[in-house]
Amino acid sequence: MVSYLVIVIISEKLSEHPQWLFAIVLLAITGIGLIGTANHPNMHMTSDELMESKKSARTIVLLEGCIILGCVLLDADMVYVSYMAIAVILCAALLCIAKIFKQEVKE
């Protein structure tokens, strides 16, 4: 419940300042593009699976970025755009947290 309320409040504030929203989304898209995916020890992805997962993550974030840009160009309501942008930002934040607290894979 708390996370939902935080997202709603942040979305409202960021929709009032679209330049900040776009800067943060661009940073998040760049972060996801660089990191790609996180290999958790319980998943035991092979290097081929990891590369395929990174490729998929980069393709999806590019598609999401294009959809957000398209909504902006079509003059969609900024609240809807901010919700989509916050989804990408949250994904990038969780991916960074996963990389920071990454556990070593034991063979």
Long-range contacts (C-beta under 8 A, 24 or more apart in sequence): 7-83, 7-86, 7-90, 10-86, 11-79, 11-82, 11-83, 11-86, 12-79, 12-82, 14-82, 14-85, 14-86, 15-78, 15-79, 15-81, 15-82, 18-72, 18-78, 18-81, 21-81, 21-82, 21-85, 22-72, 22-85, 24-85, 24-89, 25-65, 25-68, 25-85, 25-88, 25-89, 27-92, 28-88, 28-89, 28-91, 28-92, 28-93, 29-61, 29-62, 29-64, 29-65, 29-88, 29-92, 31-92, 31-95, 31-96, 32-57, 32-58, 32-61, 32-88, 32-91, 32-92, 32-95, 33-58, 33-61, 33-62, 35-95, 35-96, 35-99, 37-95, 38-95, 38-98, 38-99, 38-102, 39-102, 39-105, 40-98, 40-103, 41-103, 41-104, 41-105, 41-106, 44-105, 61-88, 61-91, 64-88
